[in-house]
Every structure is written in structure tokens, then in C-alpha cells.
Amino acid sequence: MKTKIRIALQKKGRLNEDSMKLFKEAGIKFNVGSGKLVASSPGFPIEVLFLRDDDIPQTVADGVADIGVVGENEMYEKGYEVDIARKLGFGKCRLSLAVPKAQDYPGIEWFNGKKVATSYPNILKKYFDENGVEADIHEIAGSVEIAPGIGLADAIFDIVSSGSTLVANRLREVDVAMYSEAVLIAKKGLEPEKQELLEELIFRINAVQTANSNKYVLLNAPNDKVEEIVKILPGMKSPTVLPLADKNWSSIHSVISEDEFWDVIGKLKANGAEGILIIPIEKMIL
């Protein structure tokens, strides 16, 4: 029987959507029906289990699934022994302490003796211990942000993305305990055949995400400006320079990082580049 690798994914929510999009771009499509909790892929030896996000770390640690996608916050909160195979760059957030908006806040010592509501008691306890704080950690399952307003707690410790939920509940973020993003986790000691499949999966993910963070640029430049323009373009190794029908001009091709894009484009224009064409990259193999 051909070896398959089993992956645990969140059954609904943003991590599910981002994970499914990533795998689709990597050529892995799952035969998912309505309400289906187990699915396979016709193009890759992989089977998916759709679970609650807080069940994924244990499912992988116990070997029910070989790998999984979960937020670092859930992984560290549960504390199961798993390996991080790759950080995935989406689902980014932070775990922060927040107090009522009108509350004076002199520093972390303010939390001594206070009651703090959270769904992440283990991470919070570790953070307080590291900072010498003794507080009453009150664990609740959801709607953490309403706890101070109804007198259940003095402050909260919760996931923050945009901060709009804090503002809506008249809270303000005062201290960040950790930053989190989606990670691909793996069972410790994977069998060699499954390790090979994991490495192939990571190879595909790398190709997709490298492409998404770069743009392909083509431009025309007078020959006397080519040297200056080549110095501006980072390229993977070196930009490609091709002659045009007009012997006084050349075409230059390269790859630009999304983070450097506008700065580089401005410098290209300032150095005589014309007809600049930017093309998305579907896959990029390094």
C-alpha cells in the first residue's frame, strides 16, 4: 500500500481558508464535501482530518495525524511535544495584556494581585513568572474581552490582530507577551517515507510563498544606463540583459521582492528605465 501522510487542519475559520488556499496553489486539492471531516487528494499522497484548532497539537503529538497546521499560540498553550516543520506566514497575531482604557498603567507590576481573564492560562502564567508577577489568572473559554466590563476581571490576556475588538470594549493593549502565526507542525520521529512526503510538501510551499513575495520585472533602458540599472536590481543571481531591435537599447529582466518593490521602481525610473512591466510569479524554485 502506498504511503500517505495525514494532516490535521482547522475545520473552519481563517486558518482553514488560508491553509486550503496554500495547498491548492501547491497543487494539492482535497475532495471535500459538505460536513466531511476526512478527505484525500487525487494529486498527492495526503489525507486531511478537519478538527478544532485546539485539538490539533495533541492529534499530531499522539500520531493520529503526522502533521498539522495550527497557530503557534495554540501549540504553546497545549504544550505537546511536536516539531515546527515550517512557519507559514499567515494567521499572524499577538497575545497581549489589555486593561480598561481609563486605567493608569505604570508597567507590568500593575498586574500583581489583579484578576486577569484569558483563554491562554499556561502562556500567561509563564509570562507572569518570567516577569515576577503574581496575579489571579481566571480561565474562560470565550468572549474574554467583556470580562472587565461585567466585573469578572480587572484585565484580559487575549489574541490581538487589528485591535478593533479591544477598542469596542473600551480596552487598551499595554503589553505583548508573544507573537504568533500559523505553523506546520510534525510528529516527532516521523517514519522516513513520511518524512520524504513532508519535505516534498515543504518544497511546494516554499515555491508558492517565494513566488507570492516576489514580482518579475521587465524594462527597457538605454545602453549607457544598463550598468547603473543592473546595480539597482537585486535579481536572484544577476539580472538578464537582452538586446533590442534598436541597438542603442536593451531589455532587462529581474525579480524584485515585494518589500523592496516601490523603492526599487522609483530608482529605476530615476535612472532612465522605461516601459516597466510588472508580472506576478506563479511558482518560484530556488
C-alpha positions as CSV (number, residue, x, y, z in Angstrom):
1,M,0.0,0.0,0.0
2,K,1.4,3.4,-1.0
3,T,2.5,5.5,2.0
4,K,0.3,8.5,2.7
5,I,0.8,11.4,5.1
6,R,-2.1,12.6,7.3
7,I,-2.5,16.3,8.1
8,A,-4.8,17.9,10.6
9,L,-6.4,21.2,9.6
10,Q,-8.8,23.5,11.4
11,K,-12.2,22.6,10.2
12,K,-13.4,26.2,9.8
13,G,-12.3,29.8,10.2
14,R,-9.4,31.9,8.8
15,L,-6.7,29.3,9.2
16,N,-8.8,26.8,7.3
17,E,-9.3,29.2,4.4
18,D,-5.6,30.2,4.3
19,S,-4.4,26.6,4.6
20,M,-6.7,25.4,1.8
21,K,-5.6,28.2,-0.5
22,L,-2.0,27.5,0.1
23,F,-2.3,23.8,-0.6
24,K,-4.4,24.5,-3.7
25,E,-1.6,26.8,-5.0
26,A,0.9,24.0,-4.2
27,G,-1.1,21.6,-6.5
28,I,-2.9,19.8,-3.6
29,K,-6.6,19.8,-3.8
30,F,-8.8,17.9,-1.4
31,N,-12.1,16.2,-2.2
32,V,-14.1,18.0,0.4
33,G,-17.8,17.5,0.7
34,S,-20.3,19.3,2.9
35,G,-19.7,18.4,6.5
36,K,-16.9,16.0,5.6
37,L,-14.3,15.6,8.3
38,V,-11.8,13.4,6.4
39,A,-10.7,13.9,2.8
40,S,-8.0,12.9,0.4
41,S,-6.1,14.5,-2.5
42,P,-6.0,12.9,-6.0
43,G,-2.7,14.6,-6.9
44,F,-0.6,14.0,-3.7
45,P,-0.5,11.1,-1.2
46,I,-2.1,13.0,1.6
47,E,-5.2,12.7,3.8
48,V,-6.7,15.5,5.8
49,L,-8.5,15.5,9.1
50,F,-10.6,18.6,9.8
51,L,-10.6,19.3,13.6
52,R,-11.0,22.0,16.2
53,D,-7.8,24.1,16.3
54,D,-7.1,23.3,19.9
55,D,-7.3,19.5,19.2
56,I,-4.6,19.7,16.5
57,P,-1.4,19.7,18.7
58,Q,-2.5,16.6,20.6
59,T,-3.6,14.8,17.5
60,V,-0.2,15.3,15.9
61,A,1.7,14.6,19.1
62,D,-0.2,11.3,19.6
63,G,0.5,10.3,15.9
64,V,-3.2,10.3,14.9
65,A,-2.1,12.8,12.3
66,D,1.5,13.1,11.1
67,I,1.5,16.8,10.5
68,G,-0.9,19.8,11.1
69,V,-1.4,23.5,10.7
70,V,-2.1,25.4,13.8
71,G,-1.4,28.8,15.4
72,E,1.8,29.0,17.5
73,N,-0.4,30.3,20.3
74,E,-2.4,27.0,20.4
75,M,0.7,24.9,20.1
76,Y,2.5,26.6,23.0
77,E,-0.7,26.7,25.1
78,K,-1.3,23.0,24.8
79,G,2.4,22.2,25.4
80,Y,2.5,18.9,23.5
81,E,5.9,17.7,22.1
82,V,5.8,18.4,18.4
83,D,8.3,19.8,15.8
84,I,7.8,23.0,13.9
85,A,8.5,22.0,10.3
86,R,7.9,25.4,8.9
87,K,6.4,28.8,9.8
88,L,3.7,29.7,7.2
89,G,3.5,33.5,7.3
90,F,-0.3,33.8,7.7
91,G,-2.6,33.9,10.6
92,K,-0.4,36.5,12.3
93,C,-1.5,37.9,15.6
94,R,-0.1,38.6,19.1
95,L,-1.1,37.6,22.6
96,S,-1.4,40.8,24.7
97,L,-2.4,42.1,28.1
98,A,-5.1,44.7,28.0
99,V,-6.6,47.0,30.7
100,P,-9.6,49.3,30.8
101,K,-9.0,52.4,28.6
102,A,-9.2,54.8,31.5
103,Q,-6.9,52.8,33.8
104,D,-3.5,54.3,34.6
105,Y,-0.8,51.7,33.8
106,P,2.7,52.2,35.3
107,G,4.1,48.9,34.0
108,I,3.9,45.1,34.3
109,E,4.0,45.3,38.1
110,W,0.4,46.7,37.9
111,F,-0.9,43.1,37.4
112,N,0.3,42.0,40.9
113,G,-2.8,40.9,42.8
114,K,-5.1,41.6,39.9
115,K,-7.6,39.1,38.3
116,V,-6.8,38.5,34.6
117,A,-9.2,36.7,32.3
118,T,-7.8,34.6,29.5
119,S,-8.2,31.6,27.3
120,Y,-4.4,31.0,27.4
121,P,-3.6,30.4,31.1
122,N,-0.4,28.5,30.5
123,I,1.2,31.1,28.3
124,L,0.1,33.9,30.6
125,K,1.4,32.1,33.8
126,K,4.8,31.5,32.1
127,Y,4.9,35.2,31.1
128,F,4.0,36.4,34.6
129,D,6.5,34.0,36.2
130,E,9.3,35.4,33.9
131,N,8.4,38.9,35.0
132,G,7.9,38.3,38.7
133,V,4.2,38.9,38.7
134,E,1.7,37.2,41.0
135,A,-1.8,37.5,39.6
136,D,-5.1,35.6,39.8
137,I,-5.4,34.0,36.3
138,H,-9.1,33.4,35.6
139,E,-9.6,31.0,32.6
140,I,-12.6,31.4,30.5
141,A,-13.5,29.8,27.1
142,G,-14.6,32.7,25.1
143,S,-15.7,36.4,25.0
144,V,-12.6,37.3,27.1
145,E,-12.8,41.0,26.1
146,I,-16.1,41.5,28.0
147,A,-14.7,40.3,31.4
148,P,-13.6,43.7,32.8
149,G,-16.9,45.4,31.7
150,I,-19.0,42.9,33.7
151,G,-16.8,42.9,36.7
152,L,-15.4,39.4,36.1
153,A,-11.7,40.5,35.9
154,D,-9.5,43.6,36.1
155,A,-7.8,43.0,32.8
156,I,-7.5,40.4,30.0
157,F,-4.9,38.4,28.1
158,D,-6.0,37.6,24.6
159,I,-5.3,37.4,20.9
160,V,-5.0,40.8,19.2
161,S,-4.9,41.3,15.4
162,S,-6.2,44.7,14.4
163,G,-7.1,45.8,18.0
164,S,-10.7,46.8,17.0
165,T,-12.3,44.3,19.5
166,L,-10.3,46.0,22.3
167,V,-11.4,49.4,21.2
168,A,-15.1,48.3,21.0
169,N,-14.9,47.0,24.6
170,R,-13.0,50.1,25.9
171,L,-9.8,48.3,26.5
172,R,-6.2,49.2,25.5
173,E,-3.3,46.9,24.8
174,V,-0.4,47.5,27.3
175,D,2.0,44.6,26.9
176,V,2.7,41.9,24.3
177,A,3.7,38.5,25.6
178,M,4.2,36.7,22.3
179,Y,3.8,37.0,18.5
180,S,2.1,34.1,16.7
181,E,1.5,32.9,13.2
182,A,0.3,29.6,11.6
183,V,2.9,26.9,11.7
184,L,3.2,23.5,10.1
185,I,3.9,21.0,12.9
186,A,5.0,17.4,12.7
187,K,5.0,14.4,14.9
188,K,8.5,13.7,16.4
189,G,10.3,10.8,14.8
190,L,8.3,10.6,11.5
191,E,8.9,7.5,9.5
192,P,11.4,8.0,6.6
193,E,8.8,7.6,3.9
194,K,6.5,10.2,5.6
195,Q,9.5,12.5,6.2
196,E,10.1,12.5,2.5
197,L,6.5,13.4,1.8
198,L,6.8,16.2,4.4
199,E,9.9,17.5,2.7
200,E,8.1,17.4,-0.7
201,L,5.2,19.3,0.8
202,I,7.5,22.0,2.2
203,F,9.3,22.2,-1.1
204,R,6.0,23.1,-2.8
205,I,5.0,25.5,-0.1
206,N,8.4,27.3,-0.4
207,A,7.9,27.6,-4.2
208,V,4.4,29.1,-3.7
209,Q,5.3,31.5,-0.9
210,T,8.6,32.7,-2.5
211,A,6.6,33.5,-5.7
212,N,4.0,35.4,-3.7
213,S,6.6,37.6,-2.1
214,N,8.3,38.5,-5.3
215,K,7.5,40.2,-8.6
216,Y,9.0,39.7,-12.1
217,V,10.1,43.0,-13.7
218,L,10.8,43.7,-17.3
219,L,12.0,47.1,-18.5
220,N,13.8,48.9,-21.4
221,A,16.9,51.0,-20.8
222,P,19.4,52.9,-23.0
223,N,22.6,51.0,-23.2
224,D,24.5,53.8,-21.3
225,K,22.2,53.3,-18.3
226,V,22.3,49.5,-18.2
227,E,25.2,49.3,-15.7
228,E,23.6,51.6,-13.2
229,I,20.2,49.9,-13.5
230,V,21.8,46.4,-13.1
231,K,23.3,47.6,-9.8
232,I,19.8,48.6,-8.6
233,L,18.1,45.3,-9.4
234,P,18.8,42.6,-6.9
235,G,17.8,39.6,-9.0
236,M,18.1,36.0,-7.9
237,K,21.8,35.9,-9.0
238,S,22.1,38.6,-11.7
239,P,19.5,40.4,-13.9
240,T,19.1,39.2,-17.5
241,V,20.1,41.8,-20.2
242,L,18.9,41.2,-23.7
243,P,19.5,43.4,-26.8
244,L,16.5,45.1,-28.5
245,A,15.9,45.8,-32.2
246,D,17.1,49.3,-31.5
247,K,20.8,48.8,-31.0
248,N,21.0,51.7,-28.5
249,W,18.6,50.0,-26.1
250,S,18.4,46.8,-24.0
251,S,15.7,44.8,-22.2
252,I,16.4,44.0,-18.6
253,H,14.6,41.2,-16.7
254,S,14.8,40.5,-12.9
255,V,12.9,39.6,-9.8
256,I,12.0,42.2,-7.1
257,S,11.0,41.4,-3.5
258,E,7.5,42.8,-2.6
259,D,9.1,44.5,0.4
260,E,11.5,46.5,-1.8
261,F,9.2,47.0,-4.8
262,W,8.2,50.7,-4.7
263,D,11.7,51.8,-3.6
264,V,13.3,49.9,-6.4
265,I,10.8,51.1,-9.0
266,G,11.4,54.7,-8.1
267,K,15.2,54.2,-8.5
268,L,14.7,52.5,-11.9
269,K,12.7,55.4,-13.2
270,A,15.2,57.9,-11.9
271,N,18.0,56.1,-13.8
272,G,16.3,56.1,-17.2
273,A,14.2,52.9,-17.2
274,E,11.2,52.9,-19.5
275,G,8.3,50.6,-20.3
276,I,8.5,48.9,-16.9
277,L,6.3,45.8,-16.8
278,I,5.5,44.0,-13.5
279,I,4.3,40.4,-13.7
280,P,3.1,38.2,-10.8
281,I,5.1,35.0,-10.3
282,E,3.0,31.8,-10.0
283,K,5.8,29.5,-8.7
284,M,9.4,30.2,-7.9
285,I,12.0,27.4,-7.5
286,L,15.2,28.4,-5.8
